[in-house]
Amino acid sequence: MIRPRSAIVGVGATPYYKRGRSVPQTLDELVCRAILAALDDAGLTVRDVDGFAYFSGGFDTPLIMETLGIPEITFTASLTGAGGGSAGMIGLAEAAIVAGQAHTVVCVGGVQQADTRFGEYAKGYAPSPMTAFYAASGLVGPGQMFALLAQRHMHVFGTTREDFAEVAISTRINALSHPDALMKKPMTLDDYFAAPMISDPLCLYDFCLESDGAIAVVVTSPERARDLRQKPVPVLASVHGGQRDWGRSLYWMNMPEEAFLGSGNADIARRLYERADLTPDDIDTAQIYDHFTPMVIAQLEDFGFCPRGEGGTFVSSGAIRMSGSLPVNTDGGQLSGAYIWGMSHIREAVAQMRGTAANQVPGARTVLVTGGPSSLPNSGLILGNAA
């Protein structure tokens, strides 16, 4: 493997809340609590922080500095896009460290849905020829849009709702034994098929949770990491971007079929493996962005764990369960753990590489984290075992 150029040395999180139940705390309060917890985990203080990296959320760096008492920063930047950039944010922090622009970068993300539900935000778009198409077609949010990709995957490749159910059920099983996961009721195949249909073929359990919370991680150089409280988790690779054909994903409805049948991550996977000098066979566990069950299947294909069109068969074989060849979303993911816009996947990846995860994959030495599918950029991250 290529010698790592950065490492994650601290992780902090608020409790996970069901949608709106974090009030009267503000999102800024949640974010600051997560940052303090991450710094404490690393054995650092606010005076050690000199950089911030974001991927969404519109966080206000000066407000965070004022609230926490951070005296000075030398770097602050954010990726464009939304949840697709979560894994790529770590690479943004690494770029600052390698360039000498910062020494200790906090990467943070958070969600609070007290007033706005992400699942229906397309209803708030200003009138235009594009948004008129959304409304007339009943595309009120991402779920309805991604249902179209699911239908096409089923039509072309024979993927079934039973395959989607396996993604939902396997992550629910993992959530049951994870202390922080929100969903604690077992799910059977009968439960899945009895759930309300939200947007054919996606039912209630094909959708991620609506939740509140914040998670922060601290990134620094490998040299500095050796002197801190936790064993450093090396960043083997982090990339972001994507092809024009994926573009705004479902928000432009003009993809060629090759892109429409995937997750927009094939090029991310290629560059990520090249940078880490690894292959899919080298990945021991994966934390896959699971806003909707079919997109887990599409990402498994794009990241090379099975051929295109065979993702449904792959998951239904039991491969993504804890006992399978590639345990996926070992904390319950966003489907049953909590939806923190991809941040819980990074938190769980660090825990797996530290060997402290509630559902620890025995002997795991590498973990893949994905960001997206969403509007570009999509992103990917590979972490190595804490040394």
C-alpha positions in Angstrom: 0.0 0.0 0.0 1.0 3.6 -0.6 2.4 5.4 2.5 -0.4 7.4 4.1 -0.1 11.2 4.2 -2.7 11.8 6.9 -4.5 10.0 9.8 -7.7 10.3 11.7 -6.9 10.8 15.4 -10.2 11.7 17.0 -13.9 11.1 16.6 -16.8 12.7 18.4 -20.6 12.5 18.1 -23.7 13.7 19.7 -26.5 11.2 20.5 -28.6 10.3 17.5 -32.1 11.8 17.7 -35.3 11.1 15.7 -36.2 13.9 13.4 -36.7 17.2 15.3 -36.1 15.8 18.8 -32.7 17.5 19.2 -34.6 20.8 19.8 -34.1 23.1 21.7 -30.5 22.6 20.8 -29.5 24.3 17.6 -27.5 22.6 14.8 -24.5 24.8 15.7 -24.7 23.5 19.3 -24.8 19.9 18.0 -21.8 20.5 15.8 -19.8 22.2 18.6 -20.5 19.3 21.0 -19.3 16.8 18.4 -16.1 18.8 17.8 -15.3 19.0 21.5 -15.9 15.3 21.9 -13.6 14.6 18.9 -10.8 16.8 20.3 -11.1 15.1 23.7 -10.9 11.7 22.0 -7.6 12.8 20.3 -6.2 14.3 23.5 -6.2 17.8 21.9 -7.8 21.1 22.8 -9.5 23.9 20.8 -6.2 25.7 20.7 -4.7 22.9 18.6 -7.3 23.4 15.8 -6.1 25.4 12.8 -8.4 24.1 10.0 -11.9 23.1 9.1 -13.2 21.0 6.2 -16.8 20.6 5.3 -19.0 18.9 2.6 -22.4 20.5 3.2 -24.5 22.2 5.8 -23.4 25.7 5.4 -21.5 25.8 8.7 -20.2 29.1 9.9 -16.5 28.8 10.7 -16.2 32.2 12.6 -19.3 31.3 14.7 -17.7 27.9 15.6 -14.5 29.7 16.5 -16.3 32.2 18.7 -18.4 29.6 20.4 -15.4 27.2 21.1 -12.7 29.8 21.7 -10.5 28.7 18.8 -7.9 31.5 18.5 -6.8 31.3 14.8 -7.3 29.1 11.7 -5.2 28.9 8.6 -7.5 26.9 6.5 -11.3 26.5 6.0 -13.0 25.0 2.9 -16.0 23.0 1.8 -16.7 20.7 -1.1 -19.6 21.6 -3.3 -22.6 19.3 -3.4 -24.4 17.5 -0.6 -24.1 14.0 1.0 -22.0 12.8 -1.9 -19.0 14.7 -0.6 -18.9 13.2 2.9 -16.0 10.7 2.3 -14.2 13.3 0.1 -14.1 15.8 2.9 -11.3 13.8 4.5 -9.2 14.3 1.4 -9.9 18.0 1.6 -8.4 18.0 5.0 -5.4 15.9 3.9 -4.7 18.3 1.0 -4.4 21.2 3.5 -2.1 19.2 5.7 0.2 18.0 2.9 0.3 21.5 1.5 1.3 22.9 4.9 -1.7 25.1 5.1 -2.9 23.5 8.4 -1.7 21.0 10.9 -4.9 19.9 12.7 -8.1 19.9 10.6 -11.6 19.2 12.0 -14.0 17.6 9.6 -17.6 17.9 10.7 -21.1 17.3 9.5 -24.6 17.5 11.1 -28.3 17.3 10.4 -31.3 18.8 12.1 -34.7 18.4 10.5 -36.9 20.2 12.9 -38.3 22.6 10.3 -37.3 21.0 6.9 -37.6 17.4 5.9 -35.0 16.5 3.3 -37.3 13.9 1.9 -39.6 16.5 0.4 -37.3 19.4 -0.3 -37.9 19.3 -4.0 -41.4 20.8 -3.3 -39.7 24.0 -2.3 -37.9 24.6 -5.6 -38.6 27.9 -7.4 -40.8 27.4 -10.5 -38.9 26.6 -13.7 -39.3 24.3 -16.7 -37.3 21.7 -14.7 -39.2 21.9 -11.5 -42.5 21.9 -13.3 -41.5 18.4 -14.5 -40.8 17.3 -11.0 -44.2 18.5 -9.6 -46.2 17.0 -12.5 -44.5 13.7 -12.1 -44.9 13.5 -8.3 -41.1 13.8 -7.7 -41.4 15.6 -4.4 -38.0 14.4 -3.1 -35.0 12.2 -3.6 -36.9 9.0 -2.8 -39.3 9.4 -5.7 -36.4 10.2 -8.0 -34.2 7.3 -7.1 -37.2 5.0 -7.4 -36.8 5.5 -11.1 -33.3 4.2 -11.1 -34.5 1.2 -9.1 -37.2 0.4 -11.6 -34.7 0.5 -14.5 -32.2 -1.7 -12.6 -35.0 -4.2 -12.0 -36.2 -4.1 -15.7 -32.7 -4.5 -17.2 -31.0 -6.9 -14.7 -33.9 -8.7 -13.0 -33.1 -7.2 -9.6 -36.0 -7.9 -7.2 -37.7 -6.3 -4.2 -36.4 -9.3 -2.2 -32.9 -8.0 -3.0 -33.8 -4.6 -1.7 -35.3 -6.3 1.4 -32.0 -8.0 2.1 -30.2 -4.7 2.3 -32.8 -3.3 4.7 -32.9 -6.5 6.9 -29.1 -7.0 7.1 -28.6 -3.4 8.3 -31.4 -3.7 10.8 -29.8 -6.8 12.3 -26.6 -4.8 12.7 -28.5 -1.9 14.3 -30.1 -4.3 16.9 -26.6 -4.9 18.5 -25.3 -1.4 18.2 -25.8 0.8 21.2 -26.2 4.1 19.3 -28.6 2.9 16.6 -32.1 4.3 16.6 -34.0 1.3 15.3 -34.3 -1.6 17.8 -37.2 -3.5 16.4 -36.3 -6.7 14.4 -37.4 -6.8 10.8 -38.6 -9.9 8.9 -39.2 -10.3 5.2 -42.9 -10.2 6.0 -42.5 -6.9 7.8 -40.7 -5.5 4.8 -43.4 -6.4 2.3 -46.1 -5.3 4.7 -44.6 -1.8 4.9 -46.3 1.1 3.1 -45.2 1.7 -0.5 -43.8 5.2 -0.7 -42.7 5.3 -4.4 -42.9 2.1 -6.3 -40.8 -0.1 -6.0 -39.5 1.6 -2.8 -41.4 1.0 0.5 -40.9 2.6 3.9 -37.9 0.4 4.7 -36.1 1.2 1.5 -35.7 4.8 2.8 -33.1 6.0 5.2 -34.1 7.4 8.6 -35.0 11.0 9.3 -32.8 12.0 12.2 -30.8 14.7 13.9 -27.2 14.7 15.2 -23.6 15.7 14.4 -20.3 13.9 14.1 -16.7 15.3 13.9 -13.4 13.8 13.1 -9.9 15.2 13.6 -7.3 14.8 10.8 -3.5 15.5 11.2 -0.2 14.3 9.8 1.1 10.8 10.5 4.1 12.3 12.3 2.0 14.3 14.7 -0.5 11.6 15.1 2.1 9.3 16.8 2.2 11.6 19.9 -1.6 11.7 20.5 -4.0 9.8 22.7 -5.4 7.3 20.2 -3.6 5.0 17.8 -3.9 6.8 14.4 -6.1 5.5 11.7 -4.3 6.0 8.4 -6.0 7.6 5.5 -5.0 5.3 2.6 -7.0 7.3 0.0 -9.8 9.8 -0.4 -11.1 11.1 -3.7 -14.1 13.0 -4.9 -15.6 14.2 -8.2 -17.4 12.3 -10.9 -18.3 12.1 -14.6 -20.4 14.7 -16.4 -22.9 11.9 -17.4 -23.9 11.6 -13.8 -23.8 15.3 -13.2 -26.7 16.5 -11.1 -27.9 12.9 -10.8 -31.7 12.7 -10.8 -32.0 16.5 -10.7 -31.5 16.8 -14.5 -33.1 13.6 -15.8 -30.8 13.4 -18.8 -28.4 10.6 -18.1 -27.4 8.0 -20.7 -28.5 4.5 -19.6 -25.0 3.4 -18.6 -25.0 6.1 -15.9 -28.7 5.6 -15.1 -28.0 2.0 -14.2 -25.2 2.8 -11.8 -24.5 5.0 -8.8 -22.2 7.5 -10.4 -19.3 6.0 -8.5 -17.4 3.8 -11.0 -14.8 6.5 -11.8 -14.5 7.3 -8.0 -13.8 3.6 -7.4 -11.1 3.4 -10.1 -9.2 6.4 -8.8 -9.6 5.4 -5.2 -8.2 2.0 -5.7 -5.3 3.4 -7.8 -4.4 5.9 -5.1 -4.5 3.3 -2.3 -2.8 0.7 -4.5 -5.6 -1.8 -3.5 -8.3 -3.8 -5.2 -11.9 -4.7 -4.2 -10.5 -8.0 -2.9 -8.4 -6.1 -0.4 -11.4 -4.5 1.3 -12.5 -6.2 4.5 -15.6 -4.2 5.3 -17.6 -1.4 3.7 -19.7 1.5 5.0 -21.9 2.2 1.9 -23.9 5.4 1.7 -27.4 4.0 2.1 -30.0 6.7 1.6 -32.0 4.1 -0.4 -31.6 0.3 -0.6 -31.2 0.0 -4.4 -28.3 2.5 -4.4 -26.4 0.2 -2.0 -26.7 -2.5 -4.7 -25.6 -0.1 -7.4 -22.6 1.1 -5.4 -21.4 -2.5 -4.7 -21.4 -3.0 -8.5 -19.6 0.3 -9.2 -16.9 -0.4 -6.5 -16.2 -3.8 -8.1 -17.5 -6.2 -5.5 -19.6 -7.9 -8.1 -20.2 -7.4 -11.9 -22.7 -4.9 -13.2 -26.2 -6.2 -12.9 -25.3 -8.8 -10.3 -25.6 -6.7 -7.2 -29.0 -8.1 -6.2 -27.7 -11.7 -6.4 -24.6 -10.6 -4.4 -26.6 -9.2 -1.5 -29.1 -12.0 -1.4 -26.3 -14.5 -1.1 -25.6 -13.2 2.4 -22.4 -11.5 1.3 -23.1 -8.2 3.1 -24.0 -9.7 6.4 -21.6 -9.9 9.4 -20.8 -13.5 8.5 -20.4 -12.7 4.8 -17.5 -11.9 2.6 -18.0 -8.1 2.8 -19.8 -6.9 6.0 -21.6 -3.7 5.1 -22.9 -0.9 7.3 -22.0 -2.7 10.5 -23.6 0.0 12.7 -27.0 -0.2 11.0 -26.1 2.4 8.4 -28.5 5.3 7.6 -31.4 2.8 7.1 -31.5 1.7 10.7 -28.7 3.4 12.6 -29.0 7.2 11.9 -29.0 9.5 9.0 -26.2 12.1 9.6 -25.5 12.7 5.9 -22.8 10.1 5.6 -20.9 11.0 8.8 -22.0 7.9 10.7 -20.2 5.8 8.1 -16.9 7.6 8.8 -17.4 7.2 12.5 -18.1 3.5 12.1 -15.1 3.0 9.8 -12.7 4.5 12.4 -14.2 2.2 15.0 -13.6 -0.8 12.8 -10.0 0.2 12.2 -9.4 0.8 15.9 -10.9 -2.6 16.7 -13.5 -1.0 19.0 -16.7 -1.4 16.9 -19.8 -2.8 18.6 -20.1 -5.2 15.7 -16.4 -5.7 15.0 -15.3 -7.5 11.8 -12.6 -9.9 13.0 -9.2 -9.1 11.6 -10.4 -6.2 9.5 -7.4 -4.2 8.2 -9.1 -2.0 5.6 -12.5 -0.3 5.3 -14.2 1.5 2.4 -16.5 4.5 3.0 -18.6 5.9 0.2 -20.3 9.3 -0.3 -23.3 9.6 -2.5 -24.9 8.8 -4.9 -26.0 12.4 -5.1 -25.3 15.4 -7.3 -21.5 15.7 -7.9 -19.2 15.4 -6.2 -19.5 11.7 -5.2 -16.6 10.5 -3.1 -14.8 7.5 -1.6 -12.4 6.9 1.4 -10.3 3.9 2.3 -8.9 3.7 5.9 -6.3 1.3 7.2 -5.9 -0.5 10.5 -4.8 1.6 13.5 -1.1 1.1 14.1 
